[in-house]
Amino acid sequence: MPNPKWRHSKTRKRKRRTHYKAETPQLATCKTTGATHIMHHAHWHEGSLMYRGQVLIPAAAPEVQEEGGES
């Protein structure tokens, strides 16, 4: 396995690494809800999972408790 013959300075290393940057994610606006989300990704909106303007997982309905159950 090859090993470096000479030490590379911190400046030389940092000059090379200046181009390794995180890209900003592409954002899209949902035509149905108007929510901003990452392109080609599902997103949550008001408890529902949405993708391409369609509901994948609907929002959970609030559970209603009955009165006078246990005695």
Residue pairs with C-beta under 8 A, 6 or more apart in sequence:
25 38
25 39
26 38
26 39
27 36
27 37
27 38
27 39
28 36
28 37
28 38
28 39
29 35
29 36
29 37
30 36
30 37
30 43
30 45
30 50
30 53
31 53
32 50
32 53
32 54
33 45
33 46
33 50
35 43
35 45
35 50
37 43
41 51
42 49
42 50
42 51
42 56
43 49
43 50
43 51
44 50
46 59
47 59
47 60
48 55
48 56
48 57
48 58
48 59
49 55
49 56
49 57
50 56
